[in-house]
Amino acid sequence: MTAGIITGLALKRQIKPKPVSSLLNLTIYLLLFLMGVSIGTNPRIINNLGDLSLKALLIAIAAIAGSVLIARILNYMLNKKHRDKTL
């Protein structure tokens, strides 16, 4: 990763962003496709898909709830500091 960053910094004037962006998108789609094939051919995952889906849903709900809670706490704390300065 570090080598890629250094190479990118060294060549940033010589490489056009559009082709690099397109190549990056193509690489991501290819990786996602290959991951899907790998998961689809794994009978252990396919047989437990219902259980895994439920666990994934619970994790997603917990992550969203935690993010909303932290955002509300930060909003309250920042607004409290703002109210204290105006008084």
PyMOL Python script that loads the backbone (N, CA, C, O; Angstrom):
from pymol import cmd

cmd.read_pdbstr("""\
ATOM      1  N   MET A   1       0.830  -1.186   0.000  1.00  0.00           N
ATOM      2  CA  MET A   1       0.000   0.000   0.000  1.00  0.00           C
ATOM      3  C   MET A   1       0.876   1.251   0.000  1.00  0.00           C
ATOM      4  O   MET A   1       0.620   2.201  -0.740  1.00  0.00           O
ATOM      5  N   THR A   2       1.901   1.239   0.831  1.00  0.00           N
ATOM      6  CA  THR A   2       2.800   2.384   0.890  1.00  0.00           C
ATOM      7  C   THR A   2       3.504   2.590  -0.452  1.00  0.00           C
ATOM      8  O   THR A   2       3.674   3.723  -0.903  1.00  0.00           O
ATOM      9  N   ALA A   3       3.913   1.487  -1.088  1.00  0.00           N
ATOM     10  CA  ALA A   3       4.558   1.591  -2.395  1.00  0.00           C
ATOM     11  C   ALA A   3       3.601   2.188  -3.419  1.00  0.00           C
ATOM     12  O   ALA A   3       4.014   2.980  -4.266  1.00  0.00           O
ATOM     13  N   GLY A   4       2.331   1.817  -3.348  1.00  0.00           N
ATOM     14  CA  GLY A   4       1.331   2.379  -4.257  1.00  0.00           C
ATOM     15  C   GLY A   4       1.129   3.867  -4.054  1.00  0.00           C
ATOM     16  O   GLY A   4       0.989   4.617  -5.019  1.00  0.00           O
ATOM     17  N   ILE A   5       1.114   4.293  -2.806  1.00  0.00           N
ATOM     18  CA  ILE A   5       0.964   5.723  -2.503  1.00  0.00           C
ATOM     19  C   ILE A   5       2.165   6.506  -3.024  1.00  0.00           C
ATOM     20  O   ILE A   5       2.007   7.559  -3.643  1.00  0.00           O
ATOM     21  N   ILE A   6       3.354   5.992  -2.772  1.00  0.00           N
ATOM     22  CA  ILE A   6       4.575   6.679  -3.230  1.00  0.00           C
ATOM     23  C   ILE A   6       4.606   6.747  -4.750  1.00  0.00           C
ATOM     24  O   ILE A   6       4.953   7.779  -5.324  1.00  0.00           O
ATOM     25  N   THR A   7       4.240   5.639  -5.406  1.00  0.00           N
ATOM     26  CA  THR A   7       4.203   5.628  -6.873  1.00  0.00           C
ATOM     27  C   THR A   7       3.166   6.619  -7.391  1.00  0.00           C
ATOM     28  O   THR A   7       3.423   7.347  -8.349  1.00  0.00           O
ATOM     29  N   GLY A   8       2.010   6.645  -6.765  1.00  0.00           N
ATOM     30  CA  GLY A   8       0.960   7.580  -7.172  1.00  0.00           C
ATOM     31  C   GLY A   8       1.390   9.030  -7.022  1.00  0.00           C
ATOM     32  O   GLY A   8       1.114   9.854  -7.894  1.00  0.00           O
ATOM     33  N   LEU A   9       2.058   9.347  -5.929  1.00  0.00           N
ATOM     34  CA  LEU A   9       2.543  10.711  -5.727  1.00  0.00           C
ATOM     35  C   LEU A   9       3.600  11.083  -6.763  1.00  0.00           C
ATOM     36  O   LEU A   9       3.634  12.213  -7.251  1.00  0.00           O
ATOM     37  N   ALA A  10       4.461  10.122  -7.093  1.00  0.00           N
ATOM     38  CA  ALA A  10       5.519  10.396  -8.067  1.00  0.00           C
ATOM     39  C   ALA A  10       4.964  10.564  -9.482  1.00  0.00           C
ATOM     40  O   ALA A  10       5.514  11.327 -10.276  1.00  0.00           O
ATOM     41  N   LEU A  11       3.897   9.868  -9.794  1.00  0.00           N
ATOM     42  CA  LEU A  11       3.368   9.883 -11.160  1.00  0.00           C
ATOM     43  C   LEU A  11       2.072  10.681 -11.318  1.00  0.00           C
ATOM     44  O   LEU A  11       1.432  10.607 -12.367  1.00  0.00           O
ATOM     45  N   LYS A  12       1.677  11.439 -10.299  1.00  0.00           N
ATOM     46  CA  LYS A  12       0.370  12.089 -10.352  1.00  0.00           C
ATOM     47  C   LYS A  12       0.229  13.099 -11.494  1.00  0.00           C
ATOM     48  O   LYS A  12      -0.888  13.339 -11.952  1.00  0.00           O
ATOM     49  N   ARG A  13       1.291  13.676 -11.951  1.00  0.00           N
ATOM     50  CA  ARG A  13       1.200  14.608 -13.074  1.00  0.00           C
ATOM     51  C   ARG A  13       1.175  13.875 -14.418  1.00  0.00           C
ATOM     52  O   ARG A  13       0.703  14.424 -15.414  1.00  0.00           O
ATOM     53  N   GLN A  14       1.672  12.659 -14.448  1.00  0.00           N
ATOM     54  CA  GLN A  14       1.784  11.928 -15.705  1.00  0.00           C
ATOM     55  C   GLN A  14       0.595  11.015 -15.982  1.00  0.00           C
ATOM     56  O   GLN A  14       0.356  10.665 -17.138  1.00  0.00           O
ATOM     57  N   ILE A  15      -0.158  10.617 -14.953  1.00  0.00           N
ATOM     58  CA  ILE A  15      -1.280   9.694 -15.126  1.00  0.00           C
ATOM     59  C   ILE A  15      -2.585  10.474 -15.064  1.00  0.00           C
ATOM     60  O   ILE A  15      -2.811  11.255 -14.140  1.00  0.00           O
ATOM     61  N   LYS A  16      -3.428  10.258 -16.044  1.00  0.00           N
ATOM     62  CA  LYS A  16      -4.742  10.913 -16.074  1.00  0.00           C
ATOM     63  C   LYS A  16      -5.677  10.212 -15.084  1.00  0.00           C
ATOM     64  O   LYS A  16      -5.696   8.983 -15.028  1.00  0.00           O
ATOM     65  N   PRO A  17      -6.451  10.972 -14.305  1.00  0.00           N
ATOM     66  CA  PRO A  17      -7.317  10.364 -13.289  1.00  0.00           C
ATOM     67  C   PRO A  17      -8.445   9.497 -13.867  1.00  0.00           C
ATOM     68  O   PRO A  17      -8.824   8.501 -13.252  1.00  0.00           O
ATOM     69  N   LYS A  18      -8.982   9.858 -15.029  1.00  0.00           N
ATOM     70  CA  LYS A  18     -10.131   9.129 -15.582  1.00  0.00           C
ATOM     71  C   LYS A  18      -9.821   7.664 -15.853  1.00  0.00           C
ATOM     72  O   LYS A  18     -10.591   6.811 -15.412  1.00  0.00           O
ATOM     73  N   PRO A  19      -8.734   7.315 -16.557  1.00  0.00           N
ATOM     74  CA  PRO A  19      -8.457   5.892 -16.784  1.00  0.00           C
ATOM     75  C   PRO A  19      -8.175   5.121 -15.490  1.00  0.00           C
ATOM     76  O   PRO A  19      -8.545   3.954 -15.366  1.00  0.00           O
ATOM     77  N   VAL A  20      -7.528   5.771 -14.543  1.00  0.00           N
ATOM     78  CA  VAL A  20      -7.223   5.118 -13.271  1.00  0.00           C
ATOM     79  C   VAL A  20      -8.520   4.841 -12.522  1.00  0.00           C
ATOM     80  O   VAL A  20      -8.684   3.769 -11.939  1.00  0.00           O
ATOM     81  N   SER A  21      -9.439   5.796 -12.533  1.00  0.00           N
ATOM     82  CA  SER A  21     -10.727   5.616 -11.871  1.00  0.00           C
ATOM     83  C   SER A  21     -11.513   4.474 -12.512  1.00  0.00           C
ATOM     84  O   SER A  21     -12.108   3.657 -11.809  1.00  0.00           O
ATOM     85  N   SER A  22     -11.517   4.418 -13.826  1.00  0.00           N
ATOM     86  CA  SER A  22     -12.227   3.343 -14.520  1.00  0.00           C
ATOM     87  C   SER A  22     -11.602   1.988 -14.211  1.00  0.00           C
ATOM     88  O   SER A  22     -12.314   1.008 -13.996  1.00  0.00           O
ATOM     89  N   LEU A  23     -10.281   1.931 -14.189  1.00  0.00           N
ATOM     90  CA  LEU A  23      -9.591   0.683 -13.879  1.00  0.00           C
ATOM     91  C   LEU A  23      -9.868   0.253 -12.442  1.00  0.00           C
ATOM     92  O   LEU A  23     -10.032  -0.935 -12.165  1.00  0.00           O
ATOM     93  N   LEU A  24      -9.918   1.216 -11.537  1.00  0.00           N
ATOM     94  CA  LEU A  24     -10.215   0.914 -10.141  1.00  0.00           C
ATOM     95  C   LEU A  24     -11.629   0.359 -10.000  1.00  0.00           C
ATOM     96  O   LEU A  24     -11.843  -0.625  -9.291  1.00  0.00           O
ATOM     97  N   ASN A  25     -12.597   0.987 -10.673  1.00  0.00           N
ATOM     98  CA  ASN A  25     -13.974   0.486 -10.629  1.00  0.00           C
ATOM     99  C   ASN A  25     -14.066  -0.926 -11.181  1.00  0.00           C
ATOM    100  O   ASN A  25     -14.734  -1.781 -10.598  1.00  0.00           O
ATOM    101  N   LEU A  26     -13.401  -1.175 -12.300  1.00  0.00           N
ATOM    102  CA  LEU A  26     -13.408  -2.501 -12.902  1.00  0.00           C
ATOM    103  C   LEU A  26     -12.808  -3.530 -11.945  1.00  0.00           C
ATOM    104  O   LEU A  26     -13.327  -4.639 -11.821  1.00  0.00           O
ATOM    105  N   THR A  27     -11.734  -3.171 -11.280  1.00  0.00           N
ATOM    106  CA  THR A  27     -11.091  -4.078 -10.323  1.00  0.00           C
ATOM    107  C   THR A  27     -12.016  -4.390  -9.148  1.00  0.00           C
ATOM    108  O   THR A  27     -12.098  -5.536  -8.707  1.00  0.00           O
ATOM    109  N   ILE A  28     -12.706  -3.378  -8.645  1.00  0.00           N
ATOM    110  CA  ILE A  28     -13.637  -3.587  -7.528  1.00  0.00           C
ATOM    111  C   ILE A  28     -14.781  -4.499  -7.951  1.00  0.00           C
ATOM    112  O   ILE A  28     -15.156  -5.402  -7.204  1.00  0.00           O
ATOM    113  N   TYR A  29     -15.346  -4.274  -9.151  1.00  0.00           N
ATOM    114  CA  TYR A  29     -16.429  -5.138  -9.639  1.00  0.00           C
ATOM    115  C   TYR A  29     -15.950  -6.572  -9.808  1.00  0.00           C
ATOM    116  O   TYR A  29     -16.679  -7.511  -9.488  1.00  0.00           O
ATOM    117  N   LEU A  30     -14.742  -6.747 -10.304  1.00  0.00           N
ATOM    118  CA  LEU A  30     -14.187  -8.083 -10.481  1.00  0.00           C
ATOM    119  C   LEU A  30     -14.004  -8.779  -9.129  1.00  0.00           C
ATOM    120  O   LEU A  30     -14.335  -9.956  -8.987  1.00  0.00           O
ATOM    121  N   LEU A  31     -13.479  -8.058  -8.146  1.00  0.00           N
ATOM    122  CA  LEU A  31     -13.314  -8.630  -6.810  1.00  0.00           C
ATOM    123  C   LEU A  31     -14.659  -9.014  -6.190  1.00  0.00           C
ATOM    124  O   LEU A  31     -14.784 -10.083  -5.592  1.00  0.00           O
ATOM    125  N   LEU A  32     -15.661  -8.149  -6.332  1.00  0.00           N
ATOM    126  CA  LEU A  32     -16.988  -8.460  -5.800  1.00  0.00           C
ATOM    127  C   LEU A  32     -17.580  -9.684  -6.490  1.00  0.00           C
ATOM    128  O   LEU A  32     -18.192 -10.531  -5.839  1.00  0.00           O
ATOM    129  N   PHE A  33     -17.400  -9.780  -7.814  1.00  0.00           N
ATOM    130  CA  PHE A  33     -17.895 -10.932  -8.555  1.00  0.00           C
ATOM    131  C   PHE A  33     -17.219 -12.207  -8.074  1.00  0.00           C
ATOM    132  O   PHE A  33     -17.885 -13.215  -7.838  1.00  0.00           O
ATOM    133  N   LEU A  34     -15.909 -12.167  -7.929  1.00  0.00           N
ATOM    134  CA  LEU A  34     -15.179 -13.353  -7.491  1.00  0.00           C
ATOM    135  C   LEU A  34     -15.536 -13.746  -6.057  1.00  0.00           C
ATOM    136  O   LEU A  34     -15.582 -14.933  -5.731  1.00  0.00           O
ATOM    137  N   MET A  35     -15.788 -12.759  -5.204  1.00  0.00           N
ATOM    138  CA  MET A  35     -16.239 -13.062  -3.842  1.00  0.00           C
ATOM    139  C   MET A  35     -17.612 -13.731  -3.882  1.00  0.00           C
ATOM    140  O   MET A  35     -17.865 -14.675  -3.135  1.00  0.00           O
ATOM    141  N   GLY A  36     -18.495 -13.245  -4.748  1.00  0.00           N
ATOM    142  CA  GLY A  36     -19.820 -13.839  -4.891  1.00  0.00           C
ATOM    143  C   GLY A  36     -19.739 -15.270  -5.381  1.00  0.00           C
ATOM    144  O   GLY A  36     -20.464 -16.138  -4.894  1.00  0.00           O
ATOM    145  N   VAL A  37     -18.865 -15.523  -6.340  1.00  0.00           N
ATOM    146  CA  VAL A  37     -18.677 -16.888  -6.843  1.00  0.00           C
ATOM    147  C   VAL A  37     -18.144 -17.776  -5.724  1.00  0.00           C
ATOM    148  O   VAL A  37     -18.602 -18.904  -5.548  1.00  0.00           O
ATOM    149  N   SER A  38     -17.187 -17.268  -4.980  1.00  0.00           N
ATOM    150  CA  SER A  38     -16.598 -18.043  -3.885  1.00  0.00           C
ATOM    151  C   SER A  38     -17.653 -18.377  -2.823  1.00  0.00           C
ATOM    152  O   SER A  38     -17.702 -19.502  -2.327  1.00  0.00           O
ATOM    153  N   ILE A  39     -18.475 -17.420  -2.483  1.00  0.00           N
ATOM    154  CA  ILE A  39     -19.522 -17.649  -1.486  1.00  0.00           C
ATOM    155  C   ILE A  39     -20.591 -18.588  -2.049  1.00  0.00           C
ATOM    156  O   ILE A  39     -21.072 -19.477  -1.347  1.00  0.00           O
ATOM    157  N   GLY A  40     -20.959 -18.391  -3.301  1.00  0.00           N
ATOM    158  CA  GLY A  40     -22.001 -19.209  -3.921  1.00  0.00           C
ATOM    159  C   GLY A  40     -21.611 -20.665  -4.082  1.00  0.00           C
ATOM    160  O   GLY A  40     -22.484 -21.533  -4.113  1.00  0.00           O
ATOM    161  N   THR A  41     -20.338 -20.950  -4.182  1.00  0.00           N
ATOM    162  CA  THR A  41     -19.896 -22.334  -4.342  1.00  0.00           C
ATOM    163  C   THR A  41     -19.545 -23.000  -3.019  1.00  0.00           C
ATOM    164  O   THR A  41     -19.155 -24.167  -2.999  1.00  0.00           O
ATOM    165  N   ASN A  42     -19.678 -22.281  -1.926  1.00  0.00           N
ATOM    166  CA  ASN A  42     -19.369 -22.841  -0.610  1.00  0.00           C
ATOM    167  C   ASN A  42     -20.663 -23.386   0.010  1.00  0.00           C
ATOM    168  O   ASN A  42     -21.502 -22.604   0.456  1.00  0.00           O
ATOM    169  N   PRO A  43     -20.836 -24.708   0.046  1.00  0.00           N
ATOM    170  CA  PRO A  43     -22.094 -25.274   0.549  1.00  0.00           C
ATOM    171  C   PRO A  43     -22.332 -24.973   2.029  1.00  0.00           C
ATOM    172  O   PRO A  43     -23.480 -24.883   2.465  1.00  0.00           O
ATOM    173  N   ARG A  44     -21.273 -24.820   2.791  1.00  0.00           N
ATOM    174  CA  ARG A  44     -21.437 -24.513   4.216  1.00  0.00           C
ATOM    175  C   ARG A  44     -22.109 -23.155   4.403  1.00  0.00           C
ATOM    176  O   ARG A  44     -22.985 -23.006   5.255  1.00  0.00           O
ATOM    177  N   ILE A  45     -21.707 -22.176   3.617  1.00  0.00           N
ATOM    178  CA  ILE A  45     -22.312 -20.840   3.704  1.00  0.00           C
ATOM    179  C   ILE A  45     -23.743 -20.874   3.187  1.00  0.00           C
ATOM    180  O   ILE A  45     -24.641 -20.310   3.812  1.00  0.00           O
ATOM    181  N   ILE A  46     -23.964 -21.533   2.048  1.00  0.00           N
ATOM    182  CA  ILE A  46     -25.302 -21.587   1.452  1.00  0.00           C
ATOM    183  C   ILE A  46     -26.284 -22.284   2.388  1.00  0.00           C
ATOM    184  O   ILE A  46     -27.426 -21.845   2.517  1.00  0.00           O
ATOM    185  N   ASN A  47     -25.857 -23.365   3.042  1.00  0.00           N
ATOM    186  CA  ASN A  47     -26.741 -24.102   3.948  1.00  0.00           C
ATOM    187  C   ASN A  47     -27.084 -23.303   5.204  1.00  0.00           C
ATOM    188  O   ASN A  47     -28.124 -23.543   5.818  1.00  0.00           O
ATOM    189  N   ASN A  48     -26.237 -22.368   5.590  1.00  0.00           N
ATOM    190  CA  ASN A  48     -26.471 -21.556   6.788  1.00  0.00           C
ATOM    191  C   ASN A  48     -26.840 -20.117   6.447  1.00  0.00           C
ATOM    192  O   ASN A  48     -26.685 -19.222   7.278  1.00  0.00           O
ATOM    193  N   LEU A  49     -27.319 -19.896   5.251  1.00  0.00           N
ATOM    194  CA  LEU A  49     -27.597 -18.531   4.795  1.00  0.00           C
ATOM    195  C   LEU A  49     -28.646 -17.826   5.657  1.00  0.00           C
ATOM    196  O   LEU A  49     -28.508 -16.636   5.940  1.00  0.00           O
ATOM    197  N   GLY A  50     -29.677 -18.534   6.072  1.00  0.00           N
ATOM    198  CA  GLY A  50     -30.712 -17.921   6.914  1.00  0.00           C
ATOM    199  C   GLY A  50     -30.159 -17.445   8.237  1.00  0.00           C
ATOM    200  O   GLY A  50     -30.429 -16.322   8.661  1.00  0.00           O
ATOM    201  N   ASP A  51     -29.385 -18.295   8.894  1.00  0.00           N
ATOM    202  CA  ASP A  51     -28.790 -17.940  10.181  1.00  0.00           C
ATOM    203  C   ASP A  51     -27.794 -16.793  10.032  1.00  0.00           C
ATOM    204  O   ASP A  51     -27.766 -15.870  10.846  1.00  0.00           O
ATOM    205  N   LEU A  52     -26.980 -16.866   8.983  1.00  0.00           N
ATOM    206  CA  LEU A  52     -25.997 -15.802   8.745  1.00  0.00           C
ATOM    207  C   LEU A  52     -26.682 -14.471   8.425  1.00  0.00           C
ATOM    208  O   LEU A  52     -26.223 -13.411   8.850  1.00  0.00           O
ATOM    209  N   SER A  53     -27.776 -14.537   7.678  1.00  0.00           N
ATOM    210  CA  SER A  53     -28.511 -13.314   7.326  1.00  0.00           C
ATOM    211  C   SER A  53     -29.088 -12.657   8.566  1.00  0.00           C
ATOM    212  O   SER A  53     -29.037 -11.435   8.710  1.00  0.00           O
ATOM    213  N   LEU A  54     -29.639 -13.469   9.466  1.00  0.00           N
ATOM    214  CA  LEU A  54     -30.198 -12.918  10.701  1.00  0.00           C
ATOM    215  C   LEU A  54     -29.105 -12.255  11.541  1.00  0.00           C
ATOM    216  O   LEU A  54     -29.301 -11.163  12.073  1.00  0.00           O
ATOM    217  N   LYS A  55     -27.967 -12.913  11.654  1.00  0.00           N
ATOM    218  CA  LYS A  55     -26.853 -12.330  12.419  1.00  0.00           C
ATOM    219  C   LYS A  55     -26.377 -11.026  11.773  1.00  0.00           C
ATOM    220  O   LYS A  55     -26.097 -10.049  12.468  1.00  0.00           O
ATOM    221  N   ALA A  56     -26.287 -11.019  10.438  1.00  0.00           N
ATOM    222  CA  ALA A  56     -25.856  -9.809   9.735  1.00  0.00           C
ATOM    223  C   ALA A  56     -26.852  -8.677   9.952  1.00  0.00           C
ATOM    224  O   ALA A  56     -26.453  -7.526  10.131  1.00  0.00           O
ATOM    225  N   LEU A  57     -28.145  -8.994   9.938  1.00  0.00           N
ATOM    226  CA  LEU A  57     -29.173  -7.981  10.169  1.00  0.00           C
ATOM    227  C   LEU A  57     -29.062  -7.410  11.579  1.00  0.00           C
ATOM    228  O   LEU A  57     -29.159  -6.198  11.769  1.00  0.00           O
ATOM    229  N   LEU A  58     -28.860  -8.275  12.562  1.00  0.00           N
ATOM    230  CA  LEU A  58     -28.728  -7.802  13.945  1.00  0.00           C
ATOM    231  C   LEU A  58     -27.488  -6.931  14.124  1.00  0.00           C
ATOM    232  O   LEU A  58     -27.535  -5.922  14.828  1.00  0.00           O
ATOM    233  N   ILE A  59     -26.394  -7.308  13.499  1.00  0.00           N
ATOM    234  CA  ILE A  59     -25.182  -6.499  13.569  1.00  0.00           C
ATOM    235  C   ILE A  59     -25.401  -5.135  12.917  1.00  0.00           C
ATOM    236  O   ILE A  59     -24.967  -4.114  13.449  1.00  0.00           O
ATOM    237  N   ALA A  60     -26.078  -5.119  11.762  1.00  0.00           N
ATOM    238  CA  ALA A  60     -26.347  -3.856  11.064  1.00  0.00           C
ATOM    239  C   ALA A  60     -27.241  -2.949  11.903  1.00  0.00           C
ATOM    240  O   ALA A  60     -26.997  -1.746  12.000  1.00  0.00           O
ATOM    241  N   ILE A  61     -28.272  -3.524  12.505  1.00  0.00           N
ATOM    242  CA  ILE A  61     -29.175  -2.723  13.350  1.00  0.00           C
ATOM    243  C   ILE A  61     -28.421  -2.165  14.552  1.00  0.00           C
ATOM    244  O   ILE A  61     -28.595  -0.998  14.903  1.00  0.00           O
ATOM    245  N   ALA A  62     -27.591  -2.979  15.181  1.00  0.00           N
ATOM    246  CA  ALA A  62     -26.810  -2.511  16.331  1.00  0.00           C
ATOM    247  C   ALA A  62     -25.836  -1.408  15.927  1.00  0.00           C
ATOM    248  O   ALA A  62     -25.656  -0.439  16.664  1.00  0.00           O
ATOM    249  N   ALA A  63     -25.209  -1.551  14.760  1.00  0.00           N
ATOM    250  CA  ALA A  63     -24.261  -0.533  14.293  1.00  0.00           C
ATOM    251  C   ALA A  63     -24.972   0.785  14.009  1.00  0.00           C
ATOM    252  O   ALA A  63     -24.470   1.851  14.366  1.00  0.00           O
ATOM    253  N   ILE A  64     -26.134   0.718  13.371  1.00  0.00           N
ATOM    254  CA  ILE A  64     -26.898   1.938  13.074  1.00  0.00           C
ATOM    255  C   ILE A  64     -27.375   2.586  14.366  1.00  0.00           C
ATOM    256  O   ILE A  64     -27.268   3.802  14.528  1.00  0.00           O
ATOM    257  N   ALA A  65     -27.902   1.781  15.288  1.00  0.00           N
ATOM    258  CA  ALA A  65     -28.379   2.331  16.561  1.00  0.00           C
ATOM    259  C   ALA A  65     -27.234   2.982  17.339  1.00  0.00           C
ATOM    260  O   ALA A  65     -27.406   4.051  17.925  1.00  0.00           O
ATOM    261  N   GLY A  66     -26.085   2.343  17.343  1.00  0.00           N
ATOM    262  CA  GLY A  66     -24.931   2.916  18.035  1.00  0.00           C
ATOM    263  C   GLY A  66     -24.477   4.220  17.400  1.00  0.00           C
ATOM    264  O   GLY A  66     -24.124   5.165  18.105  1.00  0.00           O
ATOM    265  N   SER A  67     -24.482   4.276  16.080  1.00  0.00           N
ATOM    266  CA  SER A  67     -24.092   5.503  15.380  1.00  0.00           C
ATOM    267  C   SER A  67     -25.063   6.642  15.675  1.00  0.00           C
ATOM    268  O   SER A  67     -24.645   7.775  15.913  1.00  0.00           O
ATOM    269  N   VAL A  68     -26.356   6.339  15.660  1.00  0.00           N
ATOM    270  CA  VAL A  68     -27.361   7.363  15.952  1.00  0.00           C
ATOM    271  C   VAL A  68     -27.211   7.837  17.398  1.00  0.00           C
ATOM    272  O   VAL A  68     -27.283   9.036  17.666  1.00  0.00           O
ATOM    273  N   LEU A  69     -27.004   6.913  18.321  1.00  0.00           N
ATOM    274  CA  LEU A  69     -26.839   7.282  19.725  1.00  0.00           C
ATOM    275  C   LEU A  69     -25.633   8.191  19.923  1.00  0.00           C
ATOM    276  O   LEU A  69     -25.737   9.223  20.587  1.00  0.00           O
ATOM    277  N   ILE A  70     -24.490   7.818  19.352  1.00  0.00           N
ATOM    278  CA  ILE A  70     -23.279   8.642  19.483  1.00  0.00           C
ATOM    279  C   ILE A  70     -23.489  10.004  18.830  1.00  0.00           C
ATOM    280  O   ILE A  70     -23.053  11.018  19.375  1.00  0.00           O
ATOM    281  N   ALA A  71     -24.148  10.045  17.673  1.00  0.00           N
ATOM    282  CA  ALA A  71     -24.401  11.320  16.999  1.00  0.00           C
ATOM    283  C   ALA A  71     -25.288  12.225  17.855  1.00  0.00           C
ATOM    284  O   ALA A  71     -25.054  13.431  17.932  1.00  0.00           O
ATOM    285  N   ARG A  72     -26.299  11.649  18.494  1.00  0.00           N
ATOM    286  CA  ARG A  72     -27.176  12.454  19.363  1.00  0.00           C
ATOM    287  C   ARG A  72     -26.420  12.972  20.589  1.00  0.00           C
ATOM    288  O   ARG A  72     -26.610  14.115  21.004  1.00  0.00           O
ATOM    289  N   ILE A  73     -25.573  12.133  21.158  1.00  0.00           N
ATOM    290  CA  ILE A  73     -24.789  12.555  22.320  1.00  0.00           C
ATOM    291  C   ILE A  73     -23.843  13.688  21.939  1.00  0.00           C
ATOM    292  O   ILE A  73     -23.749  14.688  22.652  1.00  0.00           O
ATOM    293  N   LEU A  74     -23.141  13.534  20.815  1.00  0.00           N
ATOM    294  CA  LEU A  74     -22.238  14.596  20.363  1.00  0.00           C
ATOM    295  C   LEU A  74     -22.997  15.871  20.041  1.00  0.00           C
ATOM    296  O   LEU A  74     -22.541  16.965  20.375  1.00  0.00           O
ATOM    297  N   ASN A  75     -24.150  15.745  19.396  1.00  0.00           N
ATOM    298  CA  ASN A  75     -24.970  16.913  19.080  1.00  0.00           C
ATOM    299  C   ASN A  75     -25.387  17.626  20.359  1.00  0.00           C
ATOM    300  O   ASN A  75     -25.328  18.853  20.434  1.00  0.00           O
ATOM    301  N   TYR A  76     -25.805  16.868  21.359  1.00  0.00           N
ATOM    302  CA  TYR A  76     -26.195  17.466  22.628  1.00  0.00           C
ATOM    303  C   TYR A  76     -25.017  18.177  23.286  1.00  0.00           C
ATOM    304  O   TYR A  76     -25.154  19.298  23.775  1.00  0.00           O
ATOM    305  N   MET A  77     -23.852  17.512  23.294  1.00  0.00           N
ATOM    306  CA  MET A  77     -22.674  18.105  23.930  1.00  0.00           C
ATOM    307  C   MET A  77     -22.224  19.369  23.199  1.00  0.00           C
ATOM    308  O   MET A  77     -21.880  20.360  23.843  1.00  0.00           O
ATOM    309  N   LEU A  78     -22.222  19.350  21.878  1.00  0.00           N
ATOM    310  CA  LEU A  78     -21.799  20.533  21.125  1.00  0.00           C
ATOM    311  C   LEU A  78     -22.785  21.676  21.283  1.00  0.00           C
ATOM    312  O   LEU A  78     -22.378  22.830  21.418  1.00  0.00           O
ATOM    313  N   ASN A  79     -24.074  21.373  21.267  1.00  0.00           N
ATOM    314  CA  ASN A  79     -25.068  22.430  21.456  1.00  0.00           C
ATOM    315  C   ASN A  79     -25.034  22.973  22.877  1.00  0.00           C
ATOM    316  O   ASN A  79     -25.286  24.160  23.087  1.00  0.00           O
ATOM    317  N   LYS A  80     -24.726  22.125  23.856  1.00  0.00           N
ATOM    318  CA  LYS A  80     -24.614  22.574  25.233  1.00  0.00           C
ATOM    319  C   LYS A  80     -23.458  23.555  25.377  1.00  0.00           C
ATOM    320  O   LYS A  80     -23.596  24.578  26.048  1.00  0.00           O
ATOM    321  N   LYS A  81     -22.319  23.253  24.754  1.00  0.00           N
ATOM    322  CA  LYS A  81     -21.175  24.164  24.801  1.00  0.00           C
ATOM    323  C   LYS A  81     -21.527  25.484  24.135  1.00  0.00           C
ATOM    324  O   LYS A  81     -21.142  26.549  24.619  1.00  0.00           O
ATOM    325  N   HIS A  82     -22.265  25.419  23.017  1.00  0.00           N
ATOM    326  CA  HIS A  82     -22.669  26.634  22.312  1.00  0.00           C
ATOM    327  C   HIS A  82     -23.621  27.445  23.163  1.00  0.00           C
ATOM    328  O   HIS A  82     -23.502  28.669  23.216  1.00  0.00           O
ATOM    329  N   ARG A  83     -24.583  26.786  23.842  1.00  0.00           N
ATOM    330  CA  ARG A  83     -25.523  27.502  24.703  1.00  0.00           C
ATOM    331  C   ARG A  83     -24.793  28.128  25.887  1.00  0.00           C
ATOM    332  O   ARG A  83     -25.121  29.244  26.287  1.00  0.00           O
ATOM    333  N   ASP A  84     -23.810  27.431  26.454  1.00  0.00           N
ATOM    334  CA  ASP A  84     -23.074  27.957  27.599  1.00  0.00           C
ATOM    335  C   ASP A  84     -22.283  29.215  27.223  1.00  0.00           C
ATOM    336  O   ASP A  84     -22.146  30.122  28.043  1.00  0.00           O
ATOM    337  N   LYS A  85     -21.760  29.280  25.988  1.00  0.00           N
ATOM    338  CA  LYS A  85     -20.988  30.442  25.563  1.00  0.00           C
ATOM    339  C   LYS A  85     -21.883  31.663  25.341  1.00  0.00           C
ATOM    340  O   LYS A  85     -21.440  32.794  25.541  1.00  0.00           O
ATOM    341  N   THR A  86     -23.133  31.446  24.932  1.00  0.00           N
ATOM    342  CA  THR A  86     -24.018  32.572  24.646  1.00  0.00           C
ATOM    343  C   THR A  86     -24.638  33.140  25.903  1.00  0.00           C
ATOM    344  O   THR A  86     -25.140  34.264  25.885  1.00  0.00           O
ATOM    345  N   LEU A  87     -24.617  32.382  27.009  1.00  0.00           N
ATOM    346  CA  LEU A  87     -25.233  32.880  28.242  1.00  0.00           C
ATOM    347  C   LEU A  87     -24.342  33.797  28.957  1.00  0.00           C
ATOM    348  O   LEU A  87     -24.703  34.310  30.017  1.00  0.00           O
TER     349      LEU A  87
END
""", "prot")
cmd.dss("prot")
cmd.show_as("cartoon", "prot")
cmd.util.cbc("prot")
cmd.orient("prot")
